[in-house]
């Protein structure tokens, strides 16, 4: 006989064919592809081996129509060029892939209306969302969650599953570090005002500075970027501050570049601290920064979303991730007027 060792084309293979080869019912075959967590792992394996032998390929569109399950989840971030987000997205993708989900990625470009448009379009194709540092207002986030489960990263909304990176530990350590080095005036280069992370960092820095007796000057930056950090150097120097804490490492890198253009030495003339620990070890000198564990946030967000999808029940879990200061080479004793 010819063709015994060749796989049948997927278009001619039916669920009934797979059920016959695997020795299970048609409903078990269907469940092995749509809800494998409900079956014994050995049964799922047997079904998938039979499907592979027959050359069967899942028709995701047809399965979505019949079951309402798309096999996709989405991650939406405000700026994929920001190095904080790729490790987070990668961890969500890794865990989702292991659970049988594909991941769609959306970039809102820091614009709430664009984020609303993205989530609206994606909701017709995905089973749930991870919204990282969302710019949407609370009402629209709740409306989205009513349609598709949402897990938030760095946004604290009661009743929704969320993963929060707490900046207070790292900022307490940063302020104590600067205080020990003799700094008395610090500039904080802020992020976007609508950013939950920036709001938390401002508040945590203000509390830590008050306890240590440091004067903090907030310099509004808006969208965090290297160019924004570079352009902020004039204001930093005019403030008389001897240290800078930047909203993130990208901004801190820009500050260091702007200071270098003016012949100002880091850290001898001015100390610089970043946030997130994404570029820090690659700058020159190596940047002192506050770690933010974005990969850990991705793990936690993925686990929450997959748990919701598996159980079919919404969660209001609140996972908090601590931060700490990583001291490298951009901080030293404050300069004195006679130096």
C-alpha positions in Angstrom: 0.0 0.0 0.0 1.2 3.5 -0.7 1.0 6.5 1.6 0.9 4.5 4.9 3.8 6.7 6.2 2.4 10.0 5.1 0.3 12.2 7.2 -3.2 13.0 6.0 -3.8 16.6 5.1 -5.4 18.6 8.0 -8.4 19.6 5.9 -9.6 16.0 5.6 -9.0 15.0 9.3 -11.9 15.3 11.6 -12.3 15.2 15.4 -13.9 11.8 14.9 -10.7 10.5 13.2 -8.6 11.6 16.1 -11.1 10.1 18.7 -10.9 6.8 16.9 -7.1 6.7 16.8 -6.7 7.9 20.4 -9.4 5.7 21.7 -11.5 8.5 23.3 -14.8 10.3 22.7 -15.2 13.2 20.3 -16.0 15.5 23.3 -12.7 14.5 24.9 -10.8 15.4 21.7 -12.6 18.8 21.6 -11.8 19.4 25.3 -8.1 18.4 24.8 -7.7 21.4 22.5 -10.1 23.9 24.1 -9.8 23.1 27.9 -6.9 20.7 28.4 -6.6 21.7 32.1 -9.9 19.8 32.7 -8.4 16.5 31.5 -5.8 14.0 32.7 -2.5 15.0 31.2 -2.0 11.5 29.8 -5.3 11.8 27.9 -4.3 15.2 26.5 -1.0 13.7 25.4 -2.6 10.7 23.7 -5.0 13.0 21.8 -2.3 15.3 20.6 -0.1 12.4 19.5 -3.0 11.0 17.5 -3.7 14.5 16.0 0.0 14.8 15.0 0.1 11.4 13.4 -3.0 12.3 11.3 -1.6 15.8 10.4 -4.4 17.6 12.2 -4.0 21.4 12.7 -6.4 23.2 15.0 -8.7 25.7 13.2 -8.6 28.5 15.8 -11.2 30.6 14.1 -13.7 27.7 14.1 -12.9 26.8 17.6 -13.4 30.4 18.8 -16.8 30.5 17.1 -18.0 27.3 18.7 -16.4 27.7 22.2 -15.9 31.4 22.6 -12.2 30.6 23.4 -9.7 32.2 21.2 -6.4 30.9 22.6 -5.0 34.4 22.6 -4.2 37.0 25.3 -3.0 40.6 24.9 -0.4 42.7 26.6 -0.7 46.5 26.2 2.1 48.8 27.2 2.5 52.6 26.9 5.9 52.5 25.1 7.5 49.3 23.9 10.8 51.3 23.3 11.1 51.8 27.1 13.4 49.0 28.2 11.3 48.4 31.3 8.6 46.6 29.3 10.3 44.0 27.0 11.3 41.8 30.0 7.8 42.0 31.3 6.3 41.1 27.9 8.8 38.3 27.4 7.8 36.6 30.7 4.1 36.9 30.0 4.7 35.4 26.6 6.7 32.5 28.0 4.1 31.5 30.6 1.2 32.1 28.2 2.9 29.9 25.5 3.4 27.1 28.0 -0.3 27.3 28.8 -1.2 27.1 25.1 -2.0 30.8 24.5 -0.6 33.1 21.8 0.2 36.7 22.9 -0.8 39.9 21.0 1.2 43.0 21.8 -0.2 46.6 21.7 1.7 49.9 22.2 -0.5 52.8 23.2 2.3 55.5 22.6 1.4 57.0 26.1 -2.1 58.0 24.7 -5.2 57.0 26.5 -7.5 57.2 23.5 -5.1 55.0 21.5 -5.1 52.5 24.3 -8.9 52.5 24.3 -8.9 51.8 20.6 -6.3 49.1 20.9 -8.2 47.3 23.7 -11.5 47.6 21.9 -10.1 46.0 18.7 -8.2 43.3 20.5 -11.1 42.3 22.7 -12.7 40.6 19.7 -9.7 38.3 19.4 -8.4 37.6 22.9 -9.6 36.0 26.1 -7.9 38.5 28.5 -5.6 41.4 28.9 -2.4 42.4 30.8 -2.4 46.2 30.9 1.0 47.5 31.9 1.0 51.0 33.3 -2.3 51.8 31.6 -3.3 55.4 30.7 -7.0 54.6 30.5 -9.2 56.1 33.2 -10.7 53.7 35.8 -14.2 53.7 34.3 -12.9 52.5 30.9 -10.7 49.8 32.6 -13.7 48.5 34.5 -15.7 48.4 31.3 -13.0 46.4 29.6 -12.7 44.0 32.5 -16.5 43.4 32.3 -16.0 42.1 28.8 -12.6 40.4 29.1 -10.6 39.6 32.3 -8.0 42.3 32.9 -4.8 42.1 35.0 -3.1 45.4 35.8 0.6 46.1 36.3 1.4 49.3 38.1 -2.2 50.5 38.5 -4.1 50.0 41.7 -7.9 49.6 41.2 -10.0 47.9 43.8 -11.7 44.7 42.7 -9.3 44.0 39.8 -6.3 41.7 39.8 -3.1 43.8 39.9 0.6 43.6 40.3 2.2 46.7 41.9 5.9 47.5 42.1 6.3 49.4 45.4 9.0 52.1 45.0 9.1 53.0 48.7 11.9 50.5 49.7 14.2 51.5 46.9 13.6 55.3 47.4 14.1 55.0 51.2 17.5 53.4 50.5 18.3 56.0 47.8 17.5 59.0 50.0 19.5 57.4 52.9 22.4 56.8 50.6 22.5 60.4 49.4 22.1 61.7 52.9 25.1 59.6 54.1 27.1 61.2 51.2 26.2 64.7 52.4 23.7 65.7 49.8 21.0 68.1 51.0 19.2 69.1 47.8 17.9 66.7 45.2 16.1 67.1 41.9 13.5 64.6 41.0 12.8 64.4 37.2 9.3 63.2 37.0 7.4 60.9 34.6 4.0 61.5 33.1 1.5 62.9 35.7 -1.1 60.3 34.6 1.4 57.5 35.4 0.6 55.6 38.6 4.3 54.7 39.0 5.2 58.4 38.9 2.6 59.3 41.5 3.9 56.6 43.8 7.5 57.6 43.3 6.8 61.3 44.0 4.9 60.4 47.2 7.5 57.9 48.4 10.4 60.3 47.7 8.6 63.1 49.5 8.2 60.9 52.6 11.7 59.6 52.6 13.2 63.1 52.0 11.2 64.6 54.9 12.5 62.0 57.3 16.1 62.6 56.2 15.8 66.4 56.0 16.6 66.6 52.3 15.1 69.3 50.0 13.5 67.8 46.9 12.8 69.9 43.8 10.4 68.2 41.4 11.2 69.1 37.8 8.4 68.2 35.4 9.6 66.1 32.5 6.5 64.7 30.9 7.1 61.7 28.6 10.2 59.9 29.8 13.0 59.9 27.2 16.8 60.3 26.9 16.3 63.6 25.1 14.0 64.8 27.9 16.7 64.0 30.4 19.4 65.8 28.4 17.2 68.9 28.0 16.5 69.0 31.7 20.2 69.6 32.6 19.9 73.4 32.5 17.1 73.3 35.1 19.0 70.8 37.3 22.1 73.0 37.4 20.0 76.2 38.1 18.5 74.5 41.1 21.7 74.2 42.9 21.1 70.5 43.6 24.0 68.1 44.0 22.0 65.0 43.1 19.4 63.8 40.6 16.8 61.0 40.9 15.3 60.3 37.5 12.0 58.7 36.7 13.7 55.9 34.9 17.1 54.8 33.6 16.4 56.1 30.1 16.0 59.6 31.6 19.0 59.2 33.8 21.1 58.3 30.8 20.0 61.5 29.0 20.9 63.5 32.1 24.4 62.0 32.1 24.8 62.7 28.4 23.7 66.3 28.9 26.1 66.8 31.8 28.9 65.4 29.8 28.3 67.9 27.0 28.7 70.7 29.5 31.9 69.2 30.9 30.3 68.3 34.2 31.6 65.1 35.8 29.3 62.4 37.2 29.6 61.6 40.1 32.3 64.1 41.2 30.2 67.2 40.3 26.8 65.8 40.6 25.3 62.4 41.5 22.7 60.6 39.4 20.3 57.8 40.4 17.9 56.1 38.0 14.9 53.8 38.4 14.0 50.4 37.0 17.6 48.9 36.6 17.2 48.4 32.8 20.2 50.2 31.4 22.2 50.7 34.5 25.1 48.4 34.1 25.6 49.4 30.5 26.1 53.2 31.1 29.5 54.8 31.7 30.0 55.2 34.5 27.6 52.4 35.6 24.4 53.9 36.9 23.2 53.7 40.5 19.6 52.8 40.3 16.5 51.4 42.0 15.6 47.9 40.8 12.0 47.4 39.7 11.9 43.7 38.7 9.8 44.1 35.6 10.4 40.4 34.7 9.0 39.4 38.1 6.0 41.6 37.4 5.4 39.8 34.1 5.5 36.5 35.8 3.0 37.5 38.4 0.7 39.2 35.9 0.7 36.1 33.6 0.0 33.7 36.5 -2.9 35.9 37.6 -4.4 36.0 34.2 -3.9 32.4 33.4 -5.5 31.5 36.8 -8.6 33.6 35.9 -8.9 32.0 32.5 -8.5 28.5 33.9 -11.0 29.0 36.7 -13.5 31.2 34.9 -13.7 33.4 38.0 -12.5 37.0 38.3 -9.8 37.8 40.9 -9.1 40.9 43.0 -5.6 39.7 44.0 -3.1 42.4 44.8 0.5 41.3 44.4 3.2 43.7 45.5 6.8 43.5 44.4 9.5 45.3 46.5 12.3 47.5 45.2 15.8 48.1 46.4 18.8 50.4 45.6 21.6 49.0 43.5 24.7 51.2 44.2 27.2 51.5 41.3 29.4 54.3 40.2 27.3 57.5 39.7 27.0 58.5 43.3 29.6 59.9 45.6 30.0 62.5 48.4 28.4 65.9 47.6 30.7 68.6 46.4 31.3 71.6 48.7 31.6 75.2 47.7 35.3 75.0 48.1 35.8 71.9 46.0 
